[in-house]
Amino acid sequence: MRWKRDLGVGRLTSERIYLVTSLPPGAATGSELAAWIRGQWLIENQLHQVRDRTFREDASKVRTRHLPRVMAGLRNPVIGVHRQDGHTNIAAALRRTASTACGPSPPLGLT
């Protein structure tokens, strides 16, 4: 059971969630399953949401053959380089990189 508060009206609601896994019953504890769920949401929030919000991936018209996977494969290292460089706001990091004359070379260690 998960509890959510609607910030607009302040109402607290409950929601039942289910986890589907291939593990046999009793193979993992509740805390282990909760950690796996949090880990999945961490990936969702750090990568997929950034790709959608910053690069507008869901609105992309690129839908044929392997191109969507190729474009995602090009975006992922860009996000990773900026995260490795300590940036938490990828959109701001992209704007900063685009506005500098040296481009992305310093985070990559290139001169």
matplotlib code that plots the C-alpha trace (Angstrom):
import matplotlib.pyplot as plt

x = [0.0, 1.3, 0.0, -0.1, -1.0, -2.7, -0.9, -3.7, -6.4, -4.4, -6.3, -4.4, -5.2, -4.0, -3.0, -2.3, 0.7, 1.8, 5.2, 5.7, 8.9, 10.2, 11.5, 9.9, 8.0, 10.3, 13.4, 13.6, 12.6, 10.2, 13.0, 15.0, 12.0, 11.5, 15.1, 14.7, 11.6, 13.4, 16.4, 14.1, 12.6, 16.1, 16.8, 13.5, 14.1, 17.7, 17.7, 14.3, 12.7, 15.7, 15.6, 11.9, 11.9, 15.2, 15.4, 11.6, 12.1, 8.5, 7.5, 10.2, 9.0, 11.9, 10.0, 11.4, 13.6, 16.6, 16.7, 14.9, 17.4, 20.3, 19.1, 18.7, 22.2, 23.5, 21.7, 22.6, 26.4, 25.7, 23.6, 26.3, 29.1, 27.3, 26.4, 30.0, 31.0, 28.8, 25.8, 22.3, 20.4, 21.2, 19.3, 21.3, 24.5, 23.6, 22.9, 26.2, 28.1, 26.5, 27.3, 31.0, 33.5, 35.3, 32.1, 32.0, 35.8, 36.7, 34.2, 35.5, 39.2, 39.9, 41.8]
y = [0.0, 3.4, 6.7, 9.9, 13.4, 15.6, 18.9, 20.8, 19.9, 18.3, 15.0, 11.8, 8.8, 5.2, 3.1, -0.6, -1.4, -4.8, -6.1, -8.9, -10.9, -14.2, -15.0, -17.8, -16.9, -16.1, -15.6, -11.9, -9.9, -7.0, -4.5, -6.1, -5.7, -2.1, -1.4, -2.8, -0.7, 2.4, 1.6, 1.3, 4.7, 6.2, 5.0, 6.4, 9.8, 10.2, 9.0, 8.5, 11.6, 13.7, 12.3, 13.1, 16.5, 17.9, 16.2, 15.9, 12.3, 11.3, 14.0, 13.0, 12.2, 9.7, 6.4, 4.2, 1.1, 1.5, 5.3, 5.8, 3.4, 5.1, 8.6, 7.3, 5.8, 9.2, 11.0, 8.7, 9.4, 13.1, 12.9, 10.7, 13.1, 16.0, 13.9, 12.8, 16.5, 17.2, 18.7, 17.9, 20.1, 18.6, 21.2, 24.0, 22.1, 21.6, 25.4, 26.2, 23.8, 25.2, 28.8, 28.2, 28.3, 25.2, 23.0, 19.7, 19.1, 19.9, 17.4, 14.8, 15.6, 16.6, 19.8]
z = [0.0, -0.9, 0.4, -1.7, -0.7, -3.4, -2.9, -4.6, -2.1, 0.7, 0.5, 1.5, -0.7, -0.7, -3.7, -3.9, -6.1, -7.4, -8.2, -10.8, -10.4, -11.5, -8.0, -6.1, -3.0, -0.1, -2.2, -1.4, 1.7, 1.5, 2.0, -0.9, -3.2, -2.0, -2.8, -6.3, -6.9, -5.7, -8.0, -11.0, -10.2, -9.8, -13.4, -14.6, -12.9, -13.8, -17.4, -19.1, -17.6, -18.7, -22.2, -22.4, -20.8, -22.1, -25.5, -25.9, -26.9, -26.6, -29.1, -31.6, -35.1, -35.5, -35.4, -38.2, -38.0, -35.6, -35.5, -32.1, -30.5, -32.2, -31.0, -27.5, -27.7, -28.6, -25.9, -23.1, -23.2, -23.3, -20.2, -18.6, -19.4, -17.8, -14.7, -14.4, -14.6, -11.6, -13.3, -11.9, -14.3, -17.7, -19.7, -18.1, -18.7, -22.4, -22.7, -21.0, -23.3, -26.4, -25.4, -24.8, -27.6, -26.5, -26.6, -24.8, -24.9, -21.2, -19.6, -22.0, -21.1, -24.7, -25.6]

ax = plt.figure().add_subplot(projection="3d")
ax.plot(x, y, z, "-o")
ax.set_aspect("equal")
plt.show()
